[in-house]
């Protein structure tokens, strides 16, 4: 069964150049398309600070329009976005609205039957950034499973993918399925959250023969090649447009001894480590920052490396590829290569194989495999993925 897609107007031509981001209407902005679906219904919403209509919270806006929002579910970082990366987020009552907030980050991953018992329709409205290791697509799948199990319709309010142009990286080897990789897709998959929901349904990724009653409120005036600056930071450590565009590449460093700037106010725009002193002039010092990173890698130590805060991200768009050369260069520069991927040094280091999605990339880096050969090893998987992806696209 095809997923219903709603839009207020036909696709806008971009043949004369890219449209500015303010020409885009998000799914949430187009209230005339979905308010009739909510009137008289008990509504649950999966939301965070990126869930907005204009500049106002989706939840607050719907309440002001007379919609009965009975509960809100919060992903990693919480509904109001005040939890650090990986921090346990508990259930609470929203101080502003008095609505119960149920956390889906921690031990509880999915809405339960009891949670759904007084819900008529579920809304998913979260800004994604188009990366496999960004956890919101996992939450989407979990919500879709619950909606399918308990026979609740799901309404996805689509939002642009700021990395929509990018389809690159190894396809996840499902032996490495984890909290930062749940689907057989590349690191960057070039789809909006609405398109990805259609793929989850269509590829049978809900399991047990489940199929979600899914409706997508489509973006107006969007295509995958557009430059789109997010109006709200999607999470505490992606707090600038620069960090969002560098994230698909720089997140791989979370599986290494190289800091990505957590513990600064410019995370995912710098790279460095103490042992690179003398190799690089630029330095920064990670410190504990509440709500961002309380105990970052290399806390209170000077880290030397690369300052990418002014890197021209148009180069990434032109190449259409991850900038893997930074990873190769910093590995070559690091004096203690045997410990570059050694997680025993810090609890803040992730599993590189989980991030990469295969067992091969780390071995290729250690054995000094050329960038060309590394990329060639990805191509068969990427080609197959692009063919599958094409079935679920809503935008050019």
Buried (B, 14 or more C-beta within 10 A) or exposed (E): EEBEBBBEEEBEEBEEEEBEBEEBBBBBBBBEBBEEBBEEBBBBBBBBBBBBBEEEBBBBBBBEEEBEBBBBBBBBBBBBBEBBBBBEBBEBEBEEBEBBBBBBBEEBBBBEEEBBEEBBBBBBBBBBBBBBBBBBBBBBBBBBBBBBBBEBBBBBBBBBBBBBBBBBBBBBBEEBBBEBBBBBBBBBBBBBBBBBBBBBBBBEBBEEEBEBBBBBBBBBBBBBBBBBEBEEBBBBBBBBBBBBBBBBBBBBBBBBBBBBBBBBEBBBBBBBBBBBBEBBEBBBBBBEBEBBBBBBBBBEBBBBBBBBBEBEBEEBBEEEBBBBEBBBEBBEBBEEEEBBBEBEBBEBBBBBBBBBBBEBBBEBBEEEBEEEEBBEBBEEBBEEBEEEBEEBBBBE
